[in-house]
Amino acid sequence: MSLVDLQNRLQEKDFLKYLLQADKQPFDPPKDLKNLAWEVLPYYLPSVNPRITFHLRTDTGEYLLKLNTETHKIQREVAACRLFYTLNSPELMVPKVYAAAETQVFISKNLSCRWLIVEWVNGISATKAVDEMLVNLLPPGLLNLHRYPVNTTTVESIFGVQMPIRSEAQGILRERRREYFERALEVCPQKLVRSVQKLKDIVCTHSFTDHLTFIHGDMHVNNIKYYQELYIDGYRLFLFDWEDISVDHPLYDLANLMFSDGFSERSQKCLETYVLLYNQQPTEFGPLNLFDAWMLTAICFVRNLRWNFSAINKDQEMLERGAEQTIKKILGILQKNK
């Protein structure tokens, strides 16, 4: 069974429906796919929209197969990986796309699916990376990504819409940030409402520096691996899971990293190193400042808060305690760095 044969099967709605249920029941691949080694990979957060990811081992190599009924996410991830693959550098690498569903496959009257197959890298999670490795590799690698031109052509290639003028784009971002807080306030417990509202008032009245760039959008340590290649003297980072790519402030990725890594010393050092490197090459937007990143950590927090409190089978009391501690930490950082 080759990748071409697998692609043909992935056009069959019954086969897609079966794959989308693989994490809910013992998975037994069809006989003609037995020569592929299938491993179901769980998602970090649950979703009401069916989706699934597999690690495939074949005679010709290892691949990641992702299916999602939020079809725009697959479409964006495919476009982003194809666009940024040419940016691969000694510090940072993005996946190579081998195949993807160019059109939606309808699996029922009201549900469709897209899929993609990308390369698999046998690396080690960044959670286990030596601090110096992350600090030395991630900032210059991200800088390469964040300097990619944001214009009508590149925006339309990923999102299928034209790039608005800069003032309109900034207005969209302000509204998006406000909506993150409002959605979080809808689901969070009453005891957290006052402190979340306080965060909202601080962030939504802050004037962010006028930077716009492509961002990964889900820059947490579980989406980063490190590995070594023979032709590179040292290690390299592999950044995957591009379905939340967006256009936003470049420090959003660094803020997300800090939040996901518990505001660790190494993540803060990544931020400081990135800002130092960025500001060494002046741009039309002017220099970056660290305070924007601390503000953006609050955005990352409320997005995560809404997801957690919307999820079923979660320990609500534990979530509340964790949220209280995080809010206290973020407010303390904001007041300290203001």
Sequence and secondary structure as in RCSB ss.txt:
>XXXX:A:sequence
MSLVDLQNRLQEKDFLKYLLQADKQPFDPPKDLKNLAWEVLPYYLPSVNPRITFHLRTDTGEYLLKLNTETHKIQ
REVAACRLFYTLNSPELMVPKVYAAAETQVFISKNLSCRWLIVEWVNGISATKAVDEMLVNLLPPGLLNLHRYPV
NTTTVESIFGVQMPIRSEAQGILRERRREYFERALEVCPQKLVRSVQKLKDIVCTHSFTDHLTFIHGDMHVNNIK
YYQELYIDGYRLFLFDWEDISVDHPLYDLANLMFSDGFSERSQKCLETYVLLYNQQPTEFGPLNLFDAWMLTAIC
FVRNLRWNFSAINKDQEMLERGAEQTIKKILGILQKNK
>XXXX:A:secstr
  HHHHHHHTT HHHHHHHHTTTTS     GGGTTSEEEEE  SS  SS EEEEEEEETTEEEEEEEESSHHHHH
HHHHHHHHHGGG  SSEE   EEEE SS EEEETTEEEEEEEEE    EEGGGS HHHHHHHHHHHHHHHHTS  
SHHHHHHHHSS    HHHHHHHHHHHHHHHHHHHHHHS HHHHHHHHHHHHHHHT    S  EEE S   GGGEE
EEE TTSSSEEEEE   TT EEE THHHHHHHHHHTTT HHHHHHHHHHHHHHHTS  TT    HHHHHHHHHHH
HHHHHHHHHHSSS  HHHHHHHHHHHHHHHHHHHHHH 
